[in-house]
Amino acid sequence: MKRTALYQHHRALGAKMTDFHGWEMPLYYTSILEEHKAVRQALGIFDISHMGQVLVTGDGALAMLNRLLVSDISQVAEGRACYTLMLNEQGGILDDLIVYRIGSDDYLVIINCANRQSDFDWLQAHRHPQATVTSISEGRSMLAIQGPLAARVLENLLDARVSSLGRFGIAPIRTMGPESCIARTGYTGSDGFELFVSDYHAQRLWDAILEVATARSGGAIGLGARDTLRVEAALRLYGTDMDTTTSPLEAGLGWTVAMNKTEFIGKPALVQQKQRGLVRQFVGFELAQGPIPRSGCELKANDRKIGQVTSGTFSPTMNKPLGMGYVEPDFAKPGTTLTLTVRAQTYPATVVKLPFWKAQSLPVSPASGVSSGYRSAKASDADVPSRCCPPAIEG
C-alpha cells in the first residue's frame, strides 16, 4: 500500500491504520467520537496527502477547464476557489473537485484519492493545445486544519494574516517554496484551512500544529471522524453518494452547473434529463432513535421501496442517527415520513432539509499567547486577496 510522508507520525501516535483506496491511512488515533468532538469544539489536524494535486496552466487553461467542468470557471477570480464536478458524455459524475485559481492562467485542481490517475488521464486526454497539465502530487503533502480555533491558531503559528482570507480563498506562503499555499475550504462543515506544502514542511507543520491543538483540546483526526463530520454537513462522498451513474441534478448539486455556458462535456445529457424530469433525488433524513443507516439499506413509503441509503452515521453533535440517499422525487420533500429497513427491522425516518448541521459564521480575531516555535512565514509573505467568488460557487 502507498503511504504519505506523515506515515511514521501516525504510527508514533498509535493510530489505527486502514486501507483507503490503496493508501494506508489513519482511521482514528483515540476514538472517532473524541476526534469528532475535537473538530466541532476546538480544532483537529488531518493528513489528506493521499488526494491528488494537478496544475493546469497556460493560455488555454481556462477554455479547457470550462469545457471539462460544469461550473463557469471564468467567474473564479484569482486567489479564489470553486467546488465543481467533472462529467462524462452521459452526464455521469467522474469526480467532484476543487479548483483554485492561483494565477491569471494557473489553476490548482484537487482530485479525490480514488481518482488520482483516472482524472489525470481524463485531463490529459482533453488537454487544450495551449494548456499544460502537470501532476505535482509527488513530494508534496496536504494538511487540513479544521474547527472553530483553526484560524487563530494558524494566524499565530504562521505569523500570517490567515484570518483575513475569505471563505474559498487561497494565498501563497512564499517562504515555504514554490506552489506552497494556504486555502480556506474544508470537508467538515466547520471553519478550516488546507496547507499545500512540500513533504519537508508538512512534517514540521504537523508536529507544530499538533502540539498547539493538543494543548487546546484538539488533536490528530482520522478518516472515521472525517466521515461523521462530513455527513453532519451533508457533504457528498464520491464513490458512495455519487458516481458515473449519478448526475449533478439527481445528487442535489445542480447549483454547481452553469447551464448558460455554451458547452461543457455532459451538458446535452443534463438538458435532456431536465426536460424528462428526475426519477430519483438526493435527500437527507433523520431518525428519532434506531440504528445507523447503512449504505444499501432500503427506504420505503406505503410498504413500497422508493429508494435506498448511500451514507449514514450517528451524529455526536445532534445525538441522533442521520442518513442520506436517493428516493423518488414525490418523497423528497422535507417532513415526508419514510421507513428505513435495517436487518429486516423497520424504523420511521423523516426527510429533512440539508445540511443537518451548519456552523455559525463568527468573526475571527488575531490570537495572542499561542506559540509553537514554527514561525516560518511572515505576515507580508501570505498574499491574501480580497475579491470573492460569486455566491453561486461557494458551496
C-alpha positions as CSV (number, residue, x, y, z in Angstrom):
1,M,0.0,0.0,0.0
2,K,1.0,3.6,-0.5
3,R,1.9,5.8,2.4
4,T,2.0,9.6,2.9
5,A,5.1,11.4,4.2
6,L,3.4,11.5,7.6
7,Y,3.0,7.7,8.0
8,Q,5.6,7.4,10.8
9,H,4.0,10.3,12.6
10,H,0.6,8.5,12.5
11,R,2.3,5.3,13.8
12,A,4.0,7.2,16.6
13,L,0.6,8.5,17.7
14,G,-0.7,4.9,17.9
15,A,-3.1,5.4,15.0
16,K,-5.4,2.5,13.9
17,M,-4.5,2.3,10.2
18,T,-6.7,1.2,7.4
19,D,-6.6,0.6,3.6
20,F,-8.2,3.5,1.8
21,H,-8.1,3.1,-1.9
22,G,-4.7,1.6,-1.7
23,W,-3.3,4.0,0.8
24,E,-2.5,3.1,4.4
25,M,-4.3,5.9,6.3
26,P,-5.2,6.6,10.0
27,L,-8.8,5.5,10.8
28,Y,-8.6,7.0,14.3
29,Y,-6.0,7.9,16.9
30,T,-8.0,7.9,20.1
31,S,-11.7,7.3,19.1
32,I,-14.0,8.6,16.4
33,L,-16.3,10.2,18.9
34,E,-13.5,12.1,20.7
35,E,-11.9,13.2,17.4
36,H,-15.3,14.4,16.1
37,K,-16.0,16.5,19.1
38,A,-12.5,17.9,19.0
39,V,-13.1,19.4,15.5
40,R,-16.6,20.7,16.4
41,Q,-15.4,22.3,19.7
42,A,-11.7,23.2,19.1
43,L,-9.6,22.1,16.2
44,G,-8.2,19.0,14.5
45,I,-5.4,18.3,12.0
46,F,-5.9,15.8,9.1
47,D,-3.4,14.3,6.8
48,I,-5.1,14.4,3.4
49,S,-1.9,13.9,1.3
50,H,-3.5,10.9,-0.4
51,M,-5.5,13.3,-2.6
52,G,-4.2,14.3,-6.0
53,Q,-2.8,17.7,-7.0
54,V,-2.7,18.8,-10.6
55,L,-1.7,22.1,-12.2
56,V,-3.4,23.3,-15.3
57,T,-1.6,26.2,-16.8
58,G,-1.2,28.3,-20.0
59,D,-3.3,30.4,-22.3
60,G,-5.7,27.6,-22.9
61,A,-6.2,26.6,-19.3
62,L,-9.4,28.5,-18.8
63,A,-11.0,27.3,-22.0
64,M,-10.0,23.7,-21.2
65,L,-11.4,23.7,-17.7
66,N,-14.6,25.4,-18.8
67,R,-15.2,22.6,-21.3
68,L,-14.4,19.9,-18.8
69,L,-16.2,21.2,-15.7
70,V,-19.8,22.1,-15.1
71,S,-19.1,25.5,-13.4
72,D,-18.3,28.7,-15.1
73,I,-14.6,28.9,-14.2
74,S,-14.3,32.4,-15.8
75,Q,-16.2,33.7,-12.8
76,V,-13.5,32.4,-10.4
77,A,-11.3,35.4,-9.5
78,E,-7.5,35.0,-8.9
79,G,-7.0,33.9,-5.4
80,R,-10.4,32.2,-5.2
81,A,-11.7,28.6,-5.5
82,C,-14.7,26.7,-6.9
83,Y,-16.3,23.4,-5.9
84,T,-17.3,21.8,-9.2
85,L,-17.9,18.5,-11.0
86,M,-16.4,16.7,-14.0
87,L,-18.8,14.7,-16.1
88,N,-18.7,12.1,-18.8
89,E,-20.7,12.4,-22.0
90,Q,-23.7,10.8,-20.4
91,G,-23.9,13.4,-17.7
92,G,-22.5,11.0,-15.0
93,I,-20.1,12.3,-12.4
94,L,-16.5,11.4,-13.0
95,D,-15.4,13.2,-9.8
96,D,-16.1,16.2,-7.7
97,L,-13.2,18.6,-7.5
98,I,-12.0,21.9,-6.0
99,V,-10.3,24.2,-8.5
100,Y,-8.1,27.0,-7.1
101,R,-7.1,29.9,-9.4
102,I,-3.6,30.6,-8.2
103,G,-2.6,32.9,-11.1
104,S,-4.0,34.6,-14.2
105,D,-3.6,31.4,-16.2
106,D,-2.7,28.9,-13.5
107,Y,-5.2,26.6,-11.8
108,L,-4.6,24.0,-9.0
109,V,-7.0,21.1,-9.2
110,I,-7.6,18.9,-6.2
111,I,-8.6,15.3,-7.0
112,N,-10.2,12.6,-4.9
113,C,-7.8,9.8,-3.9
114,A,-9.6,7.0,-5.7
115,N,-9.5,9.0,-9.0
116,R,-5.9,10.4,-8.9
117,Q,-4.8,8.5,-12.1
118,S,-8.1,8.4,-14.0
119,D,-8.8,12.1,-13.5
120,F,-5.3,13.0,-14.6
121,D,-5.7,10.8,-17.7
122,W,-9.0,12.4,-18.5
123,L,-7.5,15.9,-18.2
124,Q,-4.6,14.9,-20.4
125,A,-6.9,13.3,-23.0
126,H,-8.9,16.6,-23.2
127,R,-6.0,18.9,-22.9
128,H,-6.2,22.2,-24.8
129,P,-3.3,22.7,-27.2
130,Q,-2.3,25.8,-25.3
131,A,-2.5,24.3,-21.9
132,T,-0.2,22.2,-19.8
133,V,-1.4,19.5,-17.3
134,T,1.1,18.6,-14.6
135,S,0.7,16.2,-11.7
136,I,2.5,17.8,-8.7
137,S,1.4,15.2,-6.1
138,E,4.8,13.6,-5.6
139,G,6.9,15.1,-2.9
140,R,4.0,17.3,-1.7
141,S,1.6,17.0,1.1
142,M,-1.8,18.4,2.1
143,L,-2.8,19.2,5.7
144,A,-6.4,20.1,6.7
145,I,-6.8,22.1,10.0
146,Q,-10.5,22.3,10.9
147,G,-12.5,23.7,13.8
148,P,-13.5,27.0,15.4
149,L,-10.0,27.6,16.7
150,A,-8.2,26.9,13.4
151,A,-7.9,30.5,12.2
152,R,-6.5,32.0,15.4
153,V,-4.0,29.1,15.9
154,L,-2.7,29.2,12.3
155,E,-2.5,33.0,12.4
156,N,-0.2,32.9,15.3
157,L,1.7,29.8,14.2
158,L,2.4,31.1,10.7
159,D,2.6,34.7,11.7
160,A,0.4,35.5,8.6
161,R,-2.9,37.1,8.1
162,V,-4.9,33.9,7.6
163,S,-8.0,35.3,9.4
164,S,-8.5,37.8,6.6
165,L,-8.5,35.0,4.0
166,G,-12.1,34.7,2.8
167,R,-14.1,31.5,2.5
168,F,-12.9,29.6,-0.6
169,G,-9.9,31.8,-0.8
170,I,-6.3,30.8,-1.4
171,A,-3.0,32.6,-0.9
172,P,0.7,31.7,-1.4
173,I,3.1,31.2,1.5
174,R,6.2,32.3,-0.2
175,T,8.7,31.3,2.5
176,M,7.8,27.6,2.1
177,G,8.8,27.3,-1.5
178,P,7.2,27.3,-4.9
179,E,3.5,26.4,-5.1
180,S,3.1,26.4,-1.3
181,C,-0.4,27.8,-0.4
182,I,-3.0,28.1,2.3
183,A,-6.7,27.8,1.4
184,R,-9.9,28.3,3.4
185,T,-12.1,25.5,2.3
186,G,-12.6,22.1,4.1
187,Y,-14.7,19.0,4.3
188,T,-16.2,19.1,7.7
189,G,-18.7,21.9,7.8
190,S,-16.6,23.7,10.4
191,D,-14.3,26.6,9.6
192,G,-11.0,25.4,8.4
193,F,-7.9,25.6,6.2
194,E,-5.7,23.5,4.0
195,L,-2.0,23.7,3.6
196,F,-0.4,22.7,0.3
197,V,3.3,22.3,1.1
198,S,6.4,20.1,0.5
199,D,6.7,16.9,2.5
200,Y,9.5,18.5,4.4
201,H,7.4,21.4,5.6
202,A,4.4,19.2,6.2
203,Q,6.3,17.1,8.7
204,R,7.4,20.2,10.6
205,L,4.0,21.8,10.5
206,W,2.3,18.6,11.6
207,D,4.3,18.5,14.8
208,A,3.9,22.2,15.5
209,I,0.1,22.3,14.9
210,L,-0.4,19.1,16.8
211,E,1.4,20.5,19.8
212,V,-0.9,23.5,19.9
213,A,-4.0,21.5,19.0
214,T,-3.4,19.1,21.9
215,A,-3.0,22.0,24.3
216,R,-6.4,23.3,23.2
217,S,-8.4,20.1,23.5
218,G,-7.8,19.3,19.8
219,G,-5.6,16.7,18.1
220,A,-5.0,14.5,15.1
221,I,-8.1,13.3,13.3
222,G,-8.5,10.1,11.2
223,L,-10.8,9.0,8.4
224,G,-13.5,7.8,10.8
225,A,-14.3,11.2,12.2
226,R,-13.8,12.8,8.8
227,D,-16.7,10.7,7.6
228,T,-19.0,11.5,10.6
229,L,-18.2,15.2,10.2
230,R,-18.9,15.4,6.5
231,V,-22.2,13.5,6.9
232,E,-23.4,16.1,9.5
233,A,-22.6,18.8,7.0
234,A,-24.3,16.8,4.2
235,L,-21.1,16.7,2.1
236,R,-21.2,14.0,-0.6
237,L,-18.5,11.4,-0.8
238,Y,-17.5,10.3,-4.3
239,G,-18.0,6.6,-4.9
240,T,-20.6,6.4,-2.1
241,D,-23.1,9.2,-2.7
242,M,-22.4,9.7,-6.3
243,D,-20.6,8.2,-9.2
244,T,-20.7,7.8,-13.0
245,T,-24.3,6.6,-12.8
246,T,-25.4,9.8,-11.0
247,S,-26.0,13.2,-12.5
248,P,-25.5,16.6,-10.7
249,L,-29.2,17.2,-10.8
250,E,-30.0,13.9,-9.1
251,A,-27.3,14.5,-6.5
252,G,-28.7,17.9,-5.4
253,L,-25.7,19.6,-6.9
254,G,-27.5,21.4,-9.7
255,W,-26.3,24.7,-8.2
256,T,-22.7,23.9,-9.4
257,V,-23.9,23.7,-13.0
258,A,-23.7,26.7,-15.3
259,M,-26.3,25.8,-17.9
260,N,-25.8,29.1,-19.5
261,K,-22.4,28.1,-20.7
262,T,-22.3,27.4,-24.5
263,E,-20.9,23.9,-23.9
264,F,-19.3,21.5,-21.5
265,I,-18.9,17.8,-21.5
266,G,-22.2,16.2,-20.3
267,K,-24.4,19.3,-20.9
268,P,-26.7,17.7,-23.6
269,A,-27.4,14.8,-21.3
270,L,-28.3,17.2,-18.4
271,V,-30.6,19.2,-20.7
272,Q,-32.4,16.0,-21.7
273,Q,-32.7,14.9,-18.1
274,K,-34.1,18.3,-17.1
275,Q,-36.7,18.1,-19.8
276,R,-37.7,14.5,-18.9
277,G,-37.7,15.1,-15.2
278,L,-35.8,13.3,-12.5
279,V,-36.6,9.8,-11.4
280,R,-34.7,10.0,-8.2
281,Q,-33.5,12.7,-5.9
282,F,-30.8,13.0,-3.2
283,V,-32.2,13.6,0.3
284,G,-31.2,13.7,4.0
285,F,-33.3,12.1,6.7
286,E,-33.0,11.6,10.5
287,L,-34.3,9.1,13.0
288,A,-35.5,9.9,16.5
289,Q,-34.0,6.6,17.5
290,G,-32.7,3.4,15.9
291,P,-29.6,2.0,14.2
292,I,-27.1,3.8,12.0
293,P,-28.5,3.9,8.4
294,R,-26.0,1.8,6.3
295,S,-25.3,2.1,2.6
296,G,-27.7,-0.1,0.6
297,C,-30.5,-0.1,3.2
298,E,-33.9,0.2,1.7
299,L,-36.1,3.3,2.1
300,K,-39.8,2.6,1.8
301,A,-43.1,4.5,1.8
302,N,-46.5,2.9,2.0
303,D,-44.8,-0.5,2.1
304,R,-43.1,0.1,-1.2
305,K,-39.4,0.6,-1.8
306,I,-38.9,4.1,-3.1
307,G,-35.1,4.5,-2.6
308,Q,-32.0,3.5,-0.7
309,V,-29.4,4.8,1.7
310,T,-25.9,5.9,0.5
311,S,-24.4,7.3,3.7
312,G,-25.3,7.3,7.3
313,T,-23.9,7.9,10.8
314,F,-24.8,8.5,14.4
315,S,-24.3,12.3,14.9
316,P,-22.4,13.1,18.1
317,T,-23.4,16.7,17.7
318,M,-27.1,16.2,17.2
319,N,-27.3,12.9,19.2
320,K,-29.3,11.0,16.6
321,P,-28.9,8.8,13.6
322,L,-28.6,10.6,10.2
323,G,-28.7,9.3,6.7
324,M,-28.5,10.4,3.1
325,G,-29.6,8.6,-0.1
326,Y,-31.9,8.7,-3.1
327,V,-35.6,8.5,-3.2
328,E,-38.4,9.0,-5.8
329,P,-39.0,12.8,-6.2
330,D,-42.5,12.6,-4.8
331,F,-41.0,11.6,-1.4
332,A,-38.1,14.1,-1.3
333,K,-40.0,17.0,0.4
334,P,-38.8,17.8,3.9
335,G,-41.2,16.5,6.5
336,T,-42.0,13.4,4.5
337,T,-42.1,10.2,6.6
338,L,-40.2,7.2,5.3
339,T,-39.4,3.7,6.6
340,L,-35.8,2.6,7.0
341,T,-35.2,-1.1,6.8
342,V,-32.1,-2.5,8.7
343,R,-31.7,-6.2,9.1
344,A,-35.4,-6.9,8.4
345,Q,-36.4,-4.4,11.1
346,T,-38.2,-1.1,10.2
347,Y,-37.7,2.3,11.7
348,P,-39.5,5.6,11.0
349,A,-37.4,8.3,9.4
350,T,-38.2,11.9,8.4
351,V,-36.8,13.7,5.4
352,V,-35.1,17.0,6.5
353,K,-33.6,20.0,4.8
354,L,-29.8,19.7,4.3
355,P,-27.3,20.3,5.8
356,F,-28.2,18.6,9.0
357,W,-25.7,20.8,10.9
358,K,-24.2,24.2,9.9
359,A,-21.5,26.2,11.7
360,Q,-22.2,29.7,12.8
361,S,-20.2,32.3,10.9
362,L,-18.2,34.1,13.5
363,P,-15.5,36.7,13.1
364,V,-12.0,35.5,13.8
365,S,-9.7,37.9,15.6
366,P,-5.9,37.6,15.8
367,A,-4.7,35.4,18.6
368,S,-2.3,36.1,21.3
369,G,-0.2,33.8,23.5
370,V,-0.1,30.8,21.2
371,S,3.4,29.7,20.3
372,S,4.8,26.6,18.7
373,G,8.3,27.7,17.6
374,Y,7.4,27.3,13.9
375,R,7.0,30.9,12.6
376,S,8.2,30.4,9.1
377,A,6.0,32.8,7.1
378,K,5.9,36.5,8.0
379,A,2.6,38.4,7.6
380,S,3.8,40.1,4.5
381,D,4.6,36.7,2.9
382,A,1.0,35.4,2.8
383,D,-0.8,37.3,0.0
384,V,-4.4,37.4,0.9
385,P,-6.7,38.5,-1.9
386,S,-9.9,40.5,-1.1
387,R,-12.0,39.5,-4.2
388,C,-14.7,36.9,-3.6
389,C,-16.3,34.3,-5.7
390,P,-19.9,34.8,-6.7
391,P,-22.2,33.1,-4.1
392,A,-23.3,30.5,-6.7
393,I,-19.9,28.8,-6.5
394,E,-19.4,29.0,-2.8
395,G,-20.5,25.5,-1.8
